[in-house]
Amino acid sequence: MKSKILTACLSTALIFAVLPNVVPIQSAYCEHTVGEVDDLIGGIVDYKLNQTGSGSVEDWLSGDIAAGAGTSTDWYALTLSQSGYSDLSAYRSALESYLSSNNVSSATSREKYALGLCASGSTSSYITDTLESSIGRQGIMSWVYGLHILNNGYTCPSYTAESVADYILSLQLDDGGWALWGRLRRH
């Protein structure tokens, strides 16, 4: 009997601990100017340079960002590429090495790495192979990431940027938004 009461109490506590994370919450958004976004990026870069002890963005790219390729720094590399930093050669080499020794099963993770290779100027076949094997394989985000790769000039036999964009638009909900999971198509 004690065991059943303890189980019931623990189950109830677990439900109340998990419930706030399950219930959808209305999220707010903020609008920012390009200058404000650049300032935010600059603040993050300054913080990371200080945190890593890097003397410059180039040192950070060839040091900590390259060392974390495939595990923790890919979004930094992508952002810095978009911010105009062009020498991502150390990151590219490290990411290619990581990919040659790791089997990445998630479609969106493969696409993220393909985007990292694109940003670093790689011509690796991993990029086009990923397009063919990953678009549409893991929900809407695998379509979105695939579209980004296609918009960077890469091609694959099964998809074009236009066909992927059309498919993403077909997933738009009646309220104008998109679902990451759940009801993916309009009724």
Buried (B, 14 or more C-beta within 10 A) or exposed (E): EEEEEEEEEEEEEEEEEEEEEEEEEEEEEEEEEEEEEEEEBEEEBEEBBEEBEBEEBEBBBBBBBBBBBBEEBBEBBBBBBEEEBEBBBBBBBBBBEBBEEEEBEEBBBBBBBBBBBBBBEBEBEBBBEBBEEBBBBBBBBBBBBBBBBBEBEBEBEEBEBEEBBEBBEEBEBEEEEBEEEEEEEEE
